[in-house]
Amino acid sequence: MESLKLPHSLRSSHGGKALIPFPSSSLSPKPPNRQFALSTGIFTRTIALFSPISLPCGHCDLMGARRMQFHTSSTSASIQPMTEELMGEASKDLPVSGDSIRRRFLNFYASRGHKVLPSASLVPDDPTVLLTIAGMLQFKPIFLGKVPRQVPCATTAQRCIRTNDVENVGRTTRHHTFFEMLGNFSFGDYFKKEAIKWAWELSTVEFGLPADRVWISVYEDDDEAFEIWRDEVGVPVERIKRMGEDDNFWNSGVTGPCGPCSELYYDFHPERGILDTDLGDDTRFIEFYNLVFMQYNKKEDGSLDPLKQKNIDTGLGLERLARILQKVPNNYETDLIYPIIEKASELANVSYALADDYTKMNLKIIGDHLRAIVYLISDGVFPSNIGRGYVVRRLIRRAVRTGRLLGIKGDGRGNLEGAFLPVVAEKVIELSTLIDADVKNIASRILEELKREELRFVQTLERGEKLLDEMLANALLSAKENGTAPCLSGKDAFLLYDTYGFPVEITKEVAEERGAIIDMDGFDIEMENQRRQSQAAHSAVKLAVGNGADLAENVPDTEFLGYDNLYARAVVESLLVNGNPVIQVSEGSDVEVLLNRTPFYAESGGQIGDHGFLYFNDGESLQKAVVEIKDVQKSFGNIFVHKGTIREGVLEVGREVEAAVDAKLRQRAKVHHTATHLLQAALKKVVGQETSQAGSLVSFDRLRFDFNFHRQLLDSELMEIEGLINRWIGDATLLQTKVMPLSDAKSAGAIAMFGEKYGEQVRVVEVPGVSMELCGGTHVSNTSEIRGFKIISEQGIASGIRRIEAVAGEAFIEYVNARDYHMKNLCSTLKVKAEEVTTRVENLLEELRMARNEVSALRSKAAEYKASIIASKAFLVGTSKKIRVLVECMDDTDADSLKSAAEYLVDALQDPAAVVLGSCPGEGKVSLVAAFTPGVVDLGVQAGKFIGPIAKLCGGGGGGRPNFAQAGGRKPENLSSALEKAQSELVSILTEKAS
């Protein structure tokens, strides 16, 4: 293998050690050899052996007799068990292709008893992290002991997103926002010996890495791992390095699971010898495989207790191994990313091989970011200003900015006003079949979203250019007045960068053309502040072992009976007060009750939990005691937590209770849930099959449905949707519910939501001829039970996301009755018929508008009359040039009239003149206006800049044009002193300027 200069260590997915947090490399890569294969077949993935029935749907987290015990999440539409025939397909690819590396890794561990599991969604089922940042994340509940394992060991190719070091993307050889982590995991099955031997065999035999080029690191006190590497694997001791806790001991946090690590490094320069070697030398070594031996639980005092179940958690960076095997100088020039870069190069009309380092860096940024953006959108994350959506938006904006730096104009197909990101994204989607086949199925939606977001952002960039012009004009004027060098502040440059997406490089170029510089130190400070905040929010996977794990271990899963029964006898397994286990709870106390079985539906994926009561015999009196249940949630997998209040009696652990669901409320939830399915079907029929669910709420009083769509729905479309649904309701169709294999359900056309978790057996709810969805919620048996459906609102809630709220069933009747009541009252008040209300209201509004215009005109005339009286108070300032100045209070004149008065006065006083007026138009209100004629403005005195500081004295602010500005405040008591200051400063400034 040829010798390459490559950087240092992959800091695994573990223990808060960032995967890609390293300094830039000065590497100047050689043009790569492009003879490797670009295969396009998705590697086959299997689903964990989950219990049947317990499955989530698009708008409901599916319920069943037993829920799956650990979660995986996949967006694959064609997941099936790995067969020998499919496993053999890997040999058809060239051994160095990224796809073959992925499949050979999975096949290697599958042949050693590991269950091949799908990649989890990039949207994790974990509130402690924003995005999936590590391969072990989907197994976190097992590592914590919160849920039992379903398989002894597993292997995955996990898609990951990390943005804490986004500024280093493209600058170094291996920083990425999107990457794949290949991993093998043991849940108390095998441990160090097998993990080490297999890692060595995979690296040196399966992938053929020269044994003398692989170095090993172990934790300094881990003699066991050292001896296995030395004695059983046969690695020479001089290539095994003991390293400290910072490098080779994984901690999940202050407390929780932890253990030593062992890492495999590839040596690109063995000719440098073995003396004084430093595995941190990123010009010689790269870490490509990390093995974590999770064997301890760290307590609060820092002591380590052996875990009952010792686990293995590993991570091998696919892009890094591809770089080694494909013999290219950086991760970007592998077949995983380079075809995307080539497409960007084509649009920029440059040759990557001949480009300078700066151009290559920008092409790498586009190649990296487009991968992250496409997979995030495919997992249901759409651009917005909060949370995950903000991550997507920032990446899109960074890619657009970078494209402009490269000179990309238009879509490369003749439309100079078109978007280029969709063109590059097409290449990402083409390659996606190697990772996730579902991406291609929603390609049109991804491309449309990218186009919309890019074109919208280009407009923002144009606004940024105008703002930059204003900032530079102010900087030049200030420098002239103060006799200093023109300089744009770091805060202004960062505002342009962060808010308007304006590249600091362009800001710098434009500033230099205008004779100004940028305070780059100030800019760097602002950038570092943002980076620290980002790293604090996204850098680690949090784990903890506490009472929750003990509770999950001692309390069995809850058996759900609520599909068929609203009443059941059950035994109290546990009681919690303020989160702490108790034996007994008395009357008046709030309590959380855990039962062995229940008819209560627990809140899941949109449908809220049931309400109802628990009845039990109260001690010796044998009278019925009551617990009122107001909410039901799931915890620790499939344990139902009934939240309520003891209304009568004393409840104890072990007591038998009668659990009764409120039948009327359950019916309301069922009606709204089935109506939600009909709404999704109607939307697809009316506005297009590409629209899909983005969230929902199924409540007792209404339903809420969020969906992906780029514009407001027309009134005619909303009417058509309502008409379709009410027609389906009137058809009185019987619903069909089945449990079937996931592959059969998808083949039949059942709708699944991207990012949800599904087992091998799924529950399918079908309205024949209308709708078929994977769903675990409760539903009516016949559409006629819905009675009626009405949309009450439709609005946008984020970029590309719309929301419909609607009512059905009893809530529909209540809504119609309420509207009818209000309409009758309105008709009575207006003394018209219902069909005449609109015309009557329009007439009243027109009359009101005309009356307001008349009042406004009268006020303006009154203000001008007052102005004509005070015009005589104007006085002259200046010697070489006489300027008329007038500063007055106009009592309670409103803001519009104050403006009219100022305009009248500058006309009456003639040029040059300066007028400042103030008033108190209402309680706690101050209005100010400054009007300067051209002769005053030419002296360098601007109304917009002058009035702002004056308004601050009144507790407000404002600004405007050089010749006219308005301001306001909240402290009328300060108006008099503010006007005095305005007159004093105006006289001082104009006397100096006009003398």
N, C-alpha and C positions, 0 to 999 in steps of 0.2 A: 504494500500500500504506500502510495507516495506520501512524502512528508508535507504536512500542512501546518501553518500557523493558526492555531485555534485557541479560543479563550477557555477560561476556568469554569469551574464547578457549577453543576446544576444543583441548586439548593432546594431539594425535593419539595414535595407537597406537604411537608410535615413540620409540625411544631412551630408555626409562625416563620419558618425559614423560607423566604420568598424564592420562587422558582427562578426568577430572572432579575435579581437585584444587583447586577454587577456593573462596574465602570466601563466606559467606552474603550474599544480597541482601536488601535491605529492601523489595523489590517487593511491592506489594499488588495482585494481579491482578484484572482485571475479569471478571465472568462471561462465559464464552466463547459464541460463536455456535455452536449445535449443528446447523447445516444441512449439514455436510459428510457425505459418503457413508461408510458402513461396509460396504465390499464384503467378500465372504467367499470369494474364490477364491484358492487357493494359486498363487503365481507359479511358473512352470515352470522347473525347473533341470536342467542336464545334468551328466553324469559325464565326468571327464577321459578322454582316449584312452589308457587303460591297456592293457598287454599282456594277453592272455588267460591263463587258467589260474591266475594268481597271485592268490588271493583269500582273505581271512580269514573264519572262521566264528564262530559263537557261542562256542565254547570252543577254537578253534584259529586261529592266524594262518595263512591259507591259503598253501600252497606250490605251486610250479609251475615250468615251465621258465624263466620270466622273471617276476619280481615287479614290481609297478607301481613307477615310478621317482620319483613324488612322491605324497604321500598326501593324499587328501581323505577326509572322514568325514561321512556323512550318515545321518540317521534317517528320511529320506523313504521312504515306501513306494511312491511313484508318480513316480519320476524318469524323465524322458524327454527326448530332444533338443528344443530350442526350435524351433518351427516358425513360419513366417510367420503362419499363422492364429492361433496362440497369442500371438505377439508383438503382433498387432493388437488383442488383447483389452484391452490397457491403455487404449485410447482410449474404451472403454465406461465407465470409471470417471470420476468427477469428477477433474480434474487435481490437486486438492490432497489427495486421500486418501492415507494412508500407504502403502497397497498399490500405488496407481498410481505414487507416487514411486519405490518399490522397483523395480517392473517397468520403468518408463521408464528408470531408471538402467541396469539390466541390458541392456535392448533397445538403448540408445544405444551401449553398448560392444560388444554382440554385432554390431551393424551395422558396426562398425569393426574386425572381425576377431578379437574377443576370444572365447575359449571361456567360456561361462557354466558355472561350477562350483558345486556345492552348498555350503551352509554346512557347515563341519566340526563335529563333535560338540563340546559344551562340555567334554568330557573329552579333552584333547589327547594325542596320541601323542608326548609330549615330557616327559622327566623334570625339566626345569628350571622348569616352571610347573605350578601346581596345576590351573588351569582355563584355558580358551581366553579370552585377554584382548585379542586383537588379530586383525584380519583377515588379517595377513600370516603368522600362526603356521603355517598348514598348508603354506606355501611356504618355510618356513625351510630345509629341506634343499637346495632349489634355490639360494636366495640364498647359502648357504654353499659351494656347489659340490660338495656331497656326492653329489648325484644329478643326472643330466642332465634338462633340461626335456623335457616331452612335448608341450607346446604353446608357441608363442612368447609369447602373452599371454593373460590370463584376467581375468574379472570375477566378483565374488561379493557376496552379501548375507550377511555373517557374523554369527551370534549370538555375543555376548560376555558375559562375567561379570567384574565387578570389585567387590571388597568392601573395598578398602583405605580408602575414604572413606565407609563405610556410614553413619556418624553424620550426614553432610551430606545424605543422601537426604531429600527432602521439605522441607528447609530452604532450599535454593537452587532456582533455576528449571530446572536441568539436570543435577543429579547423579542417577545411576542405578546400580543393581547389575546390571541386565540391559539391554542395548541392542543395536542392530543397526548394524554398520559396513559401509557400501557401499564397495567398493574396486575399482580396476582396477590390474592388475599386468603389468609387462613383464619378461620374462626374457631380456635381451639383445636385444630386438627394437627397440622405439622408445625414445626418451629424452626429454630436456627439452622440445624444441620441440613434439612431438606431445602430451605430457602436459599442457603448459600450454595449448595451443590448445584441446584437447578439454575440459579443465576449464572454460575460459571459455565455450565453446560450450554445454556442458551447463548451466551456471549461468544464462547470460543468454538463450540461445535456447530450449533444451529446457524449462527451468523458468521462463523469463521474468523472472528477477530484473533489476531496473533496473540497467543498466551503471554508472550514476553512484553506485550504492549499494554496489558491490563494491570493497573495498580489498584490496591485496595486500601481503604481507610476503615478503621474500627474505633470504637469508643475506648478511651485510654484505660478504663478499668474492666473492659469486657474481654477477659482472658478466654472465655469459652469460644467466642467468635474468632479470636486470633488463632486459637489452636485448630479450629475447624479449617480455616483458610490454609494454615501452614501444614498441618499433618494429614488432613483428609483430602483437601483439594490439591495441595502441593505447590502453593504459591511461595516463592522464596521470601524469607523474612525481610529482605531489603526492599521488597515491593509491597510490604504491608506497613502502613503508617498508623500509629496510635494518635488520636486527636482528641481535643478537649470537648467539654460540654457544649460550647457554642457551635461546634461543627458537627458533632456526632452523638448528640443525645437529644431525642425528640421529646418535647413537652407540649401537651395540649393546652396548657394554661398554668395558672398558679397551682391549681390542684387538678387531679384527674389522671387518666391513663398516660403512661409515658414509657420510655425505654430507650436503649442504645440503638444506634444506627450503624450500618456498614454500607459503604459506597464504592462503586466501581468507576474507575477513571480510565480514559483512553489516553495513551502517550503518543503524541505526534512527533516527538523528537527523542527517540531512545538513544540517539548518538550523543546526547548530552551527559549520559552516564547516570549513575545512581547515587553519587555523593551529593549531599546538601540539596536534595530534591525538595521542592515545595509544591504540593498538590494544588495550591492556590495560584500557581503560575499559569495564567490563562493563555500565555503564548505557547505553552507546551501541553497542558492537560485539559480535558473536559470531562466532567462527571456526567455519566449517561444513565446510571441505574442506582437507585437508592433502596436499601432494605431496612425497614424499621421493625425492631423486635419489641412489640408492645407487651411488656411483662410486669410492669409495676403500676401501682396506683399511688400518686403523690398526695399526701395528706397536708392539712393546713400548716402543720409544724415543719413541713419539708421532708419528713421521713417517708420512706418508700416501703409499701407493702406489696408482696407478690400478688398479682391478679389470679383469681381462681381459673380464669380461662386466658391463656397466653395466645396472642394473635400476631399475625404477620400482615404488614401493610407495605406494599412496594410501589415504586413509580419509575418507569422508564420513559424518557422523553422521546417520542417518535421522531420529531424533527431533528433531534440531536443524533440519534442513531442513523437516520437517513443521511445526514451530513457526513458521518464517518464512512458509511458503506458506499456512498455515491462519490466520495472523494472530491467534494466541493468545499470551497473556503468558508462558507457560512450556511446557516439553515435556510436562508431565502433562496439559495440556488439549487435546492432539491426539487424533485418533481412534485412535491407537495405544494409549493408556492410559486416556483419560477414561471409556470404558464400564465399565472395571473399578472406577474410583473411584465411578461412579454406583451400582454394585451395593453397594459398601461403604457409601455414604451411605444407601441404602435400609435396610440392616440396622441402621445406627446411628440411623435415624430423624432425619436432619438433611438440610438442603439445602446442597449444596456452594456454590452461588452466594451464599447468604446467610450462610454460616459465617464465623467469625472465622479469623484466620491460623493459630492453633494447631490448630484442628479441621481446616483444610485440609491442614496439614502432616501430620497423622496419617493422613488419607485418602490422601494421596500416598504415604506409606510403604507402606500396604497395597497400593495399586495397583502400585507398583514391585516390592515383594518377592514378591507372588504370581506375577508374570511370571517372575522368576528361579527361584522354587521349582518351578513347573510344568515349565519347560524343563529344569532340572537333573534332576528325577525322571524325566522322559521320556527323558533320555540315560543313565539307569541309576544316578544318584547318589541314594542313599537316606540318610535321617538317621542319623548315628552320632556318636561322640565323637572321631573322628580324621579328618584329611585333608579330602577333599571333602565327606564326609558331615557333618562338623562345620559346614561352611559352610551347608549346607542346614538343619541343625538350628537354627543361630543365626538364620537368616532367618525360619524358621517361628516361633521363640519371640518374635522381635522383632515379627512381625506379630500374634501372639496378644496380647502385652502391649499393643500399640497399639490393638487392638480393644477391650480392656478399658477403656483410657483413653477411648475414644469411647462407652463404655456399651453395646457390643454384647453382648447376652445371648442365648444359644441360636442356633439355626440359621435364625431368621427364619421358620420354618414351624410354629411352635407348640411345639417341643421346647426348653425353656429350658436343658436339660442337654446339648443337642446342640452340634456343632462348626460354626463359621461359615466357617472357611477353605475347606472344600469348596464352599460355596455361591458364594463369590467366585471360586474357581478354575474353576467351570463357565463363567464369563464369559471367563476367560483361554483356556480350551480352545476355546470358541466362536470366539474371534478367532484361534486358532492355525492355522487352515487357511490363513491368509494367509502363514504363515511355515513351518510344518512339519505336513504332513497326518498324520504318524504320531502326533502328540500325541493326536489324537482317538481313534485306534485303541486306546490304552491308558488312556483316560480313567478307567475304573473303578478301575484300579490306583492311579493318581495320587490320586484322590479318597479312596480307602480309606486310603492311606498318610497323607494330610493329616489325616483324621478321627482316626486312631489316635494320631498324633503330637500333635495339639492336645489331645485329651482326656487323654493321659498328662501333658502339660505343665501343664494346668490343675491337676492334682493336685499337681504340683511347686510351682506358684504358691501353692496353699493351705498347703503345708508352709512356704513362705517367709513367709506371713502369721503363722504360729505362731512362727517363729524371730524375726520382727520384734518380736512381743510380748515375747519373752524378752529380746531386746537392749534394748528400751526400758525394761523393768522393771529391768534391771541398771544402765542409764544413770541412771535416776531414783534408784535406791538409792545408787549411787556419788556422785552429786551431793549427795544429802542428807548422806552421811557426810562429804564433803569441803567442803561449803559452797559448791559451785560451781554454775554453770548446767548443767542437763541437756543433754548433747550426744552424739549417735550418731556414732561415728568414721567417717571416710571409708572405711576398709577394710571395716567392717561393712556400710555402705551399698553398697559395690561388690560385696561377697560376695553380698548379696541380689540385686543386679542381674545379676551375671555367672553365678552358680551356680544361682540360683532364678528368674531372669528377672523379678525384681520391679522395676517401673519406679521410678526414683529420685523421680519426681514424686509417686507414691503414698506412697513411704516418707516423703517430706517432709511430705505432708499429714497422715499418721497421726501422725508425730512431733509436729507442731505441735498436734494435738488433745490429745496427752498432755503438752504443755508442754515439749517438747524441740526442739532444733534439730539439723541435720546439718552435719558438717564437710565442706562442699562443696569446699573447696580440696583436702582429702585425697582426696575422691572423684574430682575432676578429675585429680589426679596419677595415681591408679590407672588411670583411663580412658586417659590419655595414654600410659602405659607399654604398655597393651594395644594401642593404636592404632599405636605405633611398631613393635611386634613384628609386627603384621599387615601394615603397609606394607613392612617389610623382607622379608616372606615372599612377597608377591604383586604387587609393583609393576612388574616389568619382564620382558621377553622376553630371554633370554640367547642371544647368538650368538657364535661364535668361528670363526676360520679358522686351521687348523694342519695338523699332519701327517696328521690323519684325512682332510682334504679331498684332499690329495695322493695318499693311498693309494687313496681311492675313484676318483680320476681315472685312476690308472695300472692298477688291477686291475679286470678285467671282472666282471660279474655271474656268479655260479656257476650252472651248468646243473644242475638237480635231476633225477636219474634214479630216485629211490628209490621211486616208485610201482610200478615194474615190475621193478626190479633191486636186489639187495642187494650186488652186486659190480660194479666198473667200473674201468677204467684211467683215470688222470687225471694232469695235469701240475701240479707245485707252482708256483703263481703268485707266492706271497710267503710269508715266514716272519717271525713276530714273537716276540720274547722280551721280557717285561715291557712290552709295548705298542710296542716299538721294532723297526723293520724290520732284519733281518739276512740275510746271504747263506747262512750255514751254521750248523747246530746239531748238537752232538755228543751222544753217549750220556749218559743221566742227566739231561738238561736238559728242563725244561718248555717247551712250544712251542705256538704257535698257527699252524696251517697253513691257507693259502688255496689251494684247488684250482680249476681251470677247470671241473670237473664233479664231481659226487659222488652216491653213493647214500644218503648220510647225511641223515636228517631233522634239520633245525635246530629247536631249541625255539621254538615259536610258539603264542601264545595259549592255553597250557595243556598241550599235549603236550610232554614233555621230549625233548631231543635224543637221537639214537641213540648207542650205544657200539659199539666195534669196533676195527679195526686198519688201519694203512697199512703195506704191505710194499714193499720196494724192494731192488734189487741194491746191495750195499755195495762200491763201488770195484773194485779189482783182484781181490779174492777172489771176486766174483760170488756171495757168499752172501746169503741173504735177511736184511735188517735190518728192524726193527719199530718202529712208533710206535703206542703204545696210546692210543686216543681215548676220553676219558671224558665229553666234552660237546661239543655243537655249537650255536653261536649265530649269529644273523643280525646283520650290521652294515652301516651305510651303504646301506640299502635292501635289496639282495638278494645280498650277499656272505656266504657261509657261512664261519664261523670254526671250524675243528676244533681243539679244545683237548685236548692230550695230553702224553705223556712219551716221549722217545726211549729205548726199551728196549735197542736194539742198533744199532750203526752210526752213520753221519753222514749227515744229510739236508741237501740243498742246493736252492736255488731253481732251477727248470727241470728238475728230475729227474722222471721218470715213476714213478708209484707205482701199486700195486694197492690200491684202497680196498674193504674188506670190512666190512659191517655185521654185528654180532652178531645172528644170525637168531633165537635164542631170546628175547632181550630185545625185539627188534622185534615178535615175535609177541605178547608180553605187552602192549606198548603198543597194538598194533592191537586186541586183545581189549578192553582197557579203554576205548579210544576209541569203538568201536562200542557197547559197553555204556553209555557215557555218553549216546549218542543215544537208546538204548532207555529209559534212566532218565528223560530229559526227557519223552519221549512218555508214559511211564507216569504221571509226576507230573501232566501235563496231564489225563490221563484220570481219575485218581483224585481229585485235589484241585481241579482247575479249569483251564480254558484260560488264565486270566489270569496264572497263575504263569509266570515266565520266568527264564532263566539270569542269574546275577549274577557268575559266575566259575567256574573249574574248574581241576583238575589231572589230567592223564592221565600216570600214572607206570607203572613196571614192576611195582611191588608192590601198587598200589591205584589207585582213582580217587576224586576229590573233586569234588562238584558243589554249588555255591552257587546258591540260588534265592530269589526274592522270595515270601515268604509270612508271614502275620501271627501264626502260632501254631505250637506244637509239633505234629508229626504224631502221630496216634494209633497205637498198636501195630497195630490192625486195618488202618489205612491202609498202614503199612509192609509188613505181610504181603501185602496186596493188590498193592502195587507189585512186591514180589519175585515173587509168583505170576505176574503179567502178563509180567514180563521173562523168567522161566524158561520160560513157555509159548511166547513168541516165539522164544526160543533153540531150543526143541524143534521148532519148525515148520521149521527148517532152510531159511530163506529166503535166496535169493541176493540180494546187495546190487547196486544199480545206481549207477554213477558217470557223470555227464554234465557236459559243459561247455556252458553256454547263456547267452543274454543275461540280464542281471539282471532286467529287466522280466518275461521269461518265467518265470524261477525264482520270483519273488514271486507272479505270477499263478497258478502251479501250487501255491502254498501252502508253499514252502520257508521254513523258519524262519531268520531272520537276527537277529543280536544288535545291540541299539541301541548306537551309538557305534563299531561296527566299520567298517572301510574296505572298500568293494567297488568293483570295476571294472565295465566294461561287459559283460565275460564272466566268469561265475562257475562254480565247480565245485560240483556238487550231489551229495550222497551220500544215497541213498534206500534204506530198508528198506521195500519195497513193502507198502502197507497199514498201516504202523506209523509211519514217521518219514521226513521229508525236510528236510535242512538244508544251508545253504551252508557248505561245509567243505573245508579243504585238508589235513586230517590223513590219517594212514594207517589203513586199516580192514581187517577180515577180509572174505573174499569170500562167506562163508556164515555165518549166525548160529549154526549148530551148532558152529563153531569156538570159540565163547565157553564152551561146556560147562556152565557154571553161574554163578549170580550171587547174592551175599549182601550185604545191608546190614550194616555193622558198627557204625555210629553215626549219630545224627541229633541236631543241636543248633543252637541259635541262636548266631550270631557277631556280629550287630549288629541294631539295630532294624529289623524287617521282613525280615531276611535269615537264612535257615536253611542248614545245611550237611549234606549226606549224604556219608559215606565208605562205599565198598563195594569188594568184590574180585570178580574174574571170572577164568575160565580157569584157568591153572596156579596163580595166587595164590589162587583160590577153593579148589582142592584142598588147597593147603598150609594154608589157614586152617581148613578142616573137619578135616583130620588133626590139627592142633595142638589144636583144641578137643576133639576126641575123646580125645586123649592126656591132657589135663588132666582131663577128666571121669572117665576110668578111674581116675586117681590119686585123685581126690576120692572116688569110690565106694569104693575100697579103704580109704582113710583112715577114712571114716565107716561102713564096713561095711554099705552099703545098695546097692540097685539104682539105676540112673540115674534112673528115674521117681520114686524116693523121696527124692532129694537135697534138693529144695526143702522138703519137709515136715520133714526131719531138721534142716536148717539153721535153719528158722524156730523149731523147738523149742529148739535150742541158743541162739539169740539171745534167746528169752524167758527161758530159764534164766539167761543171762548178765545180762539186765536185772534180773531179780529179785535176783540175787546182788549186783549193784552197788547196788541200792536198800537192801539189808540192810546192806552195808558203809557206805553213806552215812549211814544212820540210826544205826549204831553210832558212827561218827565224830562225828556231831552230839551224841550223848549224852555221848561222852567229852569233847567240847569244852565242853558245858554243865557237866559235872562239874568240869573245870578252872576254868571261870568261877566256879562257886560257891565254889571255894577262894580265888580271887583277889579276890572281891567285897569281902572285908574290908579290902583295901588302898585302897579309895576314900577320898578326903579331901574336906573341905568348903572352898569358896572363896566370897568375897562377904560383905558385911556386912548390907545391907538384905534381901538374898535369899540364902539358903544353897543352894549348888549342889554336888552330889556329882560329883566328877571321878575318872576312872580311866583311866590310860594304862599298858598292859602289853604285854610280849612273850609270845606263846604258842607258842614253840619252832617245831615243824614242822607245826603245824595247817594243813590245806588251806583254800583260800579259802571253800568252802561252809560248812565247820565253823566257820571264823572268824566268818562272818556269823551263824550260829546262836548262837555264844557272845555276840556283841555284842547280839543281840536279847534273849537271856536276861538279860544284865546290866542293860540299861536298864529292863526290867520289874522286876528285883529291886531296883534302886537307887531306883526310883520318880522321879517328876517333881519338881523339875528335876534332870536328870543328863546328863553328857556322857562318852561312852566312846570311846576310841581304842585299837585293838588292832593288833598286827603279828605276822607270823610268816614263817618261811622254809620253805615247803612242799617245796622241791626245790633242786637245784643251780642257782645263778644266778637264783633266783626269790624275790621278796618279795611278800607280800600285806598289805594295809592295809585297815582298815575304821573308819569313824567313825559313831557313832550318838548323836544328840542328841534329847532329849525335847522336847515342845512348849514347855515353859517356857524352854528354852535358845534355841530357834528364834525365839520371840517377842522375845527380846532383840536380834535381828538377827544372830545367829551361825548360819551355814549349814554343814552338814556337807560338801556338795558343793564349796563354795569353800575350805573349810579343808583338806581332805585333799590337794588337788592339789599345792600347794607342798611339802608334806611328802613326797609320793611322788617329787617331782623330786630330792630329796636321795638317793633310792635308785635313781636312774637310770630313773625311770618317770613315770607320770602317772595321772590318773583323775578321777572326779567322780561326781555323782549328785544326789539330791534334797536339800532343805534339812535333812531329818531323818535321812537315811541315805545313805552314800556308800561306794564301794569303790575301791581303787586297787591298782596293782602296780608292781613295779620289777625291775631286773636286778642290783642290787648289795647282796647280803645283808650284806656287811661294814659297810654304812652304816646298817643298821636301828637299831642301838642309839642312835646319835647323832640319827637322825631322830625316834625316839620321845621322846628328851630334849627336842628342839626343840618337838615337838608339845605336850608337857606344859607347857613354859615359856610358849609362846604362848597355850595354852588358859587357863592360870591368869591370865596377864596380861589377856587379853581379858575373861574372865568376872568378874575382880575389878573391872575398870572398869565393866562393864555392870551388875553386881549391887550396886554400892556407892552 
